[in-house]
């Protein structure tokens, strides 16, 4: 195993406190749980003698149409990515990762010294070797692409040893299904309470897969965090039971912000003109120097966005759409773009 640098996290640590216009946060703000109909009183929790982990696993299982033994609870989405990536790395010759992609998706197998082949997002093909596995986010982070990628994955997934899909942003899009998960033995999916629900403080995520795969990942988790905080599990279950209410909140924020952003900044280029509901846009023409421009944006304009180079594809900037009041932030970004992106 080797230590690798999570460049985006380091960039955030360095610049986040100095940003006046934060367009880097891909998760919704923390909600008022009372407004969402959730009693967060600690005494109420203490009086509830439910097995909170089992109850949350059951709630997730019901949503995905599986049994409890197909669900593993994790400490946030990051642990889910690590456990799933570590698991498939053990059994795979090579991990195929389409780019652009969220850094941990390719960093974890690389840190475990597993061969990673980076390909273009649009160039996903059937596996060249039955020992190859495919790993990616869906919807894709940072482009937001979903429908055509999902259709393509369904056509080729049977050729891979494992297919791991991080579905962190799935609930933002229009899809009648809770997940792409269909019970295939080689398919692994994960999600989290952090982005769609805005409950980053809970540090709760989950993995859904065949029970044999879940058992293997459970053994890996037993060597690290073992269990989640029970109060977090309690609140996560209450929140999942109110999914429709959280969905309305998410759409109210992101749809409004997307309309503003698409009107004001799409002229500076988009990776894909077909917007499907993700809480971010990938802005640029494919030619700009993204890391240099993000540093200039935050130091000279007070705007924090993510450089495409950290996702493995230079030439774009990821602009997030999650704040309650985005107008001033988008206006500031437009000013920056007019001065710097058109040079």
C-alpha positions in Angstrom: 0.0 0.0 0.0 1.2 3.5 -0.7 0.1 7.0 0.5 -1.5 9.2 -2.2 -2.5 12.8 -2.3 -6.2 13.7 -2.3 -5.6 17.0 -4.2 -9.1 18.4 -4.0 -9.3 17.9 -0.2 -5.9 19.6 0.2 -7.1 22.5 -2.0 -10.2 22.9 0.1 -8.2 22.9 3.3 -6.0 25.7 2.0 -8.6 28.0 0.4 -12.1 27.4 1.8 -11.8 29.8 4.7 -10.9 32.7 2.3 -13.7 32.2 -0.2 -16.6 34.7 -0.2 -18.5 32.8 -2.9 -18.4 29.0 -2.2 -19.4 27.2 -5.4 -17.5 24.1 -4.4 -20.0 22.3 -2.1 -21.8 19.5 -3.9 -24.0 18.7 -0.9 -27.1 20.5 0.3 -26.9 22.6 3.5 -27.8 20.9 6.7 -31.6 20.9 7.1 -33.6 21.9 10.1 -34.7 18.4 11.2 -37.8 19.7 13.0 -39.0 21.3 9.7 -38.5 17.9 8.1 -40.7 16.3 10.7 -37.9 14.6 12.6 -37.6 14.7 16.4 -33.9 14.9 17.1 -34.3 14.9 20.9 -31.6 12.8 22.5 -33.8 11.6 25.3 -36.3 10.4 22.7 -33.5 8.4 21.0 -32.5 6.9 24.4 -36.0 5.7 25.0 -36.2 4.0 21.6 -34.9 0.5 22.2 -34.8 -0.4 18.5 -31.7 -2.1 17.0 -30.9 1.0 15.0 -28.4 -0.5 12.6 -30.8 -3.4 11.8 -33.7 -0.9 11.4 -31.7 1.3 9.0 -30.5 -1.7 7.0 -34.1 -2.8 6.7 -35.2 0.6 5.5 -32.5 0.7 2.9 -33.3 -2.9 1.9 -36.9 -2.0 1.4 -36.0 1.0 -0.8 -33.7 -1.1 -3.0 -35.9 -4.2 -3.1 -33.4 -6.5 -1.4 -33.0 -8.3 1.9 -31.1 -6.9 4.9 -28.0 -9.1 4.3 -27.5 -7.2 1.0 -26.9 -3.9 2.9 -23.8 -2.7 4.7 -23.8 0.6 6.7 -20.7 2.7 6.4 -19.2 5.8 8.0 -20.2 8.2 5.2 -19.8 7.9 1.5 -16.0 8.0 1.7 -15.8 4.8 3.7 -18.2 3.2 1.2 -15.9 4.1 -1.7 -12.9 2.8 0.2 -14.5 -0.5 1.2 -16.0 -1.2 -2.2 -12.8 -0.2 -4.0 -10.6 -2.3 -1.7 -12.9 -5.3 -2.1 -12.9 -5.2 -5.9 -9.1 -4.6 -5.9 -8.5 -7.8 -4.1 -10.2 -9.9 -6.8 -9.4 -7.9 -9.9 -6.5 -7.8 -12.3 -7.2 -4.2 -13.3 -9.7 -1.5 -12.4 -11.2 0.5 -15.3 -12.0 4.1 -14.3 -13.7 6.4 -16.9 -12.6 10.0 -16.6 -13.4 12.6 -15.5 -14.1 11.1 -12.1 -14.1 11.9 -8.4 -10.6 11.4 -7.1 -11.1 8.6 -4.5 -12.6 6.4 -7.2 -9.2 6.0 -8.8 -7.0 7.0 -5.9 -8.1 4.1 -3.6 -7.2 1.2 -6.0 -4.0 3.1 -6.9 -3.1 3.4 -3.2 -3.6 -0.3 -2.9 -1.2 -0.7 -5.9 -3.8 -2.2 -8.1 -3.4 -1.4 -11.8 -5.9 1.3 -12.8 -6.6 2.1 -16.5 -8.2 5.5 -17.0 -10.4 5.8 -20.1 -12.6 8.5 -21.5 -16.1 8.6 -20.0 -17.7 8.0 -23.4 -15.3 5.1 -24.2 -16.6 2.5 -21.7 -16.4 -0.9 -23.5 -16.9 -4.5 -22.6 -14.1 -5.8 -20.4 -11.0 -6.9 -22.3 -10.3 -9.5 -19.6 -12.9 -11.3 -17.3 -10.7 -10.3 -14.3 -11.1 -6.6 -15.0 -13.5 -4.5 -13.0 -15.3 -1.2 -13.6 -15.5 1.6 -11.1 -17.2 5.0 -11.4 -19.8 7.4 -10.1 -23.3 7.5 -11.5 -24.5 10.2 -12.1 -20.9 11.1 -13.0 -19.1 13.5 -10.7 -18.2 16.1 -12.1 -20.1 16.1 -15.4 -23.6 15.1 -14.1 -24.1 12.7 -17.0 -26.5 9.8 -16.2 -28.9 8.4 -18.7 -26.7 7.4 -21.6 -24.0 6.2 -19.3 -26.5 4.1 -17.3 -27.8 2.5 -20.5 -24.3 1.7 -21.6 -23.3 0.2 -18.3 -26.3 -2.1 -18.4 -25.1 -3.4 -21.8 -21.6 -4.2 -20.7 -21.7 -4.9 -17.0 -21.9 -8.7 -17.3 -18.4 -8.7 -18.9 -16.7 -7.4 -15.8 -15.6 -9.2 -12.7 -17.2 -6.4 -10.6 -18.9 -3.2 -11.4 -18.8 -0.6 -8.6 -21.1 2.5 -8.9 -21.0 5.3 -6.4 -24.6 6.7 -6.6 -24.1 9.6 -4.3 -26.0 12.0 -6.5 -28.6 9.6 -7.9 -31.6 11.0 -5.9 -31.1 14.4 -7.5 -32.0 13.1 -11.0 -35.3 12.1 -12.5 -35.3 8.3 -12.2 -38.3 6.2 -11.1 -36.0 3.6 -9.6 -34.1 4.0 -6.3 -30.9 2.7 -7.9 -29.4 1.0 -11.0 -28.9 -2.0 -8.7 -30.7 -5.0 -10.2 -29.5 -7.9 -8.1 -26.6 -8.8 -10.4 -24.0 -10.7 -8.3 -21.1 -8.6 -9.7 -22.8 -5.2 -9.1 -22.0 -3.0 -6.1 -23.6 0.3 -5.4 -23.2 2.9 -2.6 -24.9 6.1 -1.4 -24.7 8.5 1.5 -26.8 10.8 3.7 -24.3 13.6 3.0 -25.2 15.2 -0.4 -29.0 14.7 -1.1 -30.1 14.8 2.5 -27.5 17.4 3.5 -26.8 15.4 6.6 -23.0 15.4 6.5 -22.7 15.5 10.3 -24.2 12.0 10.6 -21.4 10.3 8.7 -23.7 7.6 7.4 -23.5 5.9 4.1 -24.3 2.4 2.8 -23.4 -0.3 0.2 -25.8 -2.6 -1.5 -24.7 -5.8 -3.2 -25.0 -9.6 -3.2 -24.7 -11.0 0.4 -21.4 -12.7 -0.4 -19.9 -9.4 -1.5 -21.4 -7.6 1.6 -19.8 -10.2 3.8 -16.4 -9.6 2.3 -16.7 -5.8 2.7 -18.0 -6.3 6.3 -14.7 -8.1 7.1 -12.8 -5.1 5.8 -14.9 -2.7 7.8 -14.3 -4.8 10.9 -10.6 -3.9 10.6 -11.3 -0.1 10.5 -14.4 1.6 11.9 -16.4 -1.6 12.9 -19.7 0.3 13.7 -21.5 3.6 13.3 -22.7 5.9 16.0 -26.1 4.7 17.0 -27.6 8.2 17.3 -26.6 8.9 13.7 -28.2 5.6 12.6 -31.4 6.6 14.4 -31.6 10.0 12.6 -30.6 8.5 9.2 -33.5 6.1 9.4 -35.9 8.8 10.3 -34.6 10.9 7.4 -34.8 8.0 4.9 -38.4 7.5 5.9 -39.1 11.1 4.9 -37.4 10.7 1.5 -40.2 12.5 -0.4 -39.9 15.6 1.8 -36.1 15.7 1.3 -36.6 15.2 -2.4 -38.9 18.3 -2.6 -36.3 20.3 -0.7 -33.5 19.2 -3.0 -35.4 19.9 -6.2 -36.5 23.3 -4.9 -32.9 24.4 -4.3 -31.1 22.7 -7.2 -33.7 23.3 -10.0 -33.9 27.0 -9.1 -30.1 27.3 -9.0 -29.6 25.4 -12.2 -32.0 27.7 -14.1 -30.0 30.7 -12.9 -26.6 29.1 -13.6 -27.5 27.8 -17.1 -28.8 31.2 -18.1 -25.7 33.1 -16.8 -22.7 30.9 -17.5 -23.5 28.3 -20.2 -22.0 30.6 -22.8 -18.6 29.8 -21.3 -19.0 26.2 -22.4 -20.3 23.0 -20.8 -19.0 19.5 -20.9 -22.5 18.3 -21.8 -25.4 20.5 -22.8 -28.0 17.9 -21.6 -28.6 18.8 -17.9 -30.1 15.9 -15.9 -30.5 17.4 -12.4 -27.1 16.9 -10.7 -26.1 19.6 -8.2 -23.2 20.8 -10.3 -22.2 21.9 -13.8 -18.8 21.1 -15.5 -18.0 24.5 -17.1 -15.4 25.2 -19.8 -14.2 24.6 -23.3 -11.8 21.8 -22.6 -8.8 24.0 -23.2 -8.5 26.2 -20.1 -5.9 25.6 -17.4 -8.2 24.6 -14.6 -5.9 24.5 -11.6 -4.3 27.8 -12.4 -7.8 29.4 -12.9 -9.3 28.0 -9.7 -6.4 29.5 -7.7 -6.9 32.8 -9.5 -10.7 32.6 -8.9 -10.3 32.2 -5.1 -7.4 34.6 -4.6 -8.5 37.4 -6.9 -12.3 37.0 -6.9 -13.1 35.1 -3.7 -14.8 32.3 -5.7 -14.2 28.6 -4.8 -14.8 26.1 -7.5 -13.1 22.7 -8.3 -10.5 22.3 -11.1 -11.2 19.6 -13.7 -7.6 18.4 -13.5 -8.3 17.0 -10.0 -11.0 14.8 -11.7 -8.5 13.6 -14.3 -9.6 16.0 -17.1 -8.2 19.5 -17.5 -10.1 22.2 -19.3 -13.2 22.5 -17.1 -14.3 23.9 -13.7 -16.9 22.2 -11.5 -19.5 24.7 -10.3 -21.9 23.5 -7.6 -25.6 24.5 -7.3 -26.5 23.7 -3.7 -26.5 27.0 -1.7 -29.9 28.5 -0.7 -28.9 31.9 -2.1 -26.8 31.5 -5.2 -27.5 34.6 -7.3 -24.6 36.7 -5.9 -22.2 33.7 -6.3 -23.2 33.1 -9.9 -23.0 36.8 -10.7 -19.4 36.8 -9.2 -18.5 33.7 -11.3 -19.8 35.4 -14.4 -17.6 38.4 -13.8 -14.6 36.1 -13.3 -15.5 34.1 -16.4 -15.9 37.2 -18.6 -12.5 38.4 -17.6 -10.5 35.2 -17.3 -12.2 32.4 -19.4 -12.4 34.5 -22.6 -8.7 35.3 -22.7 
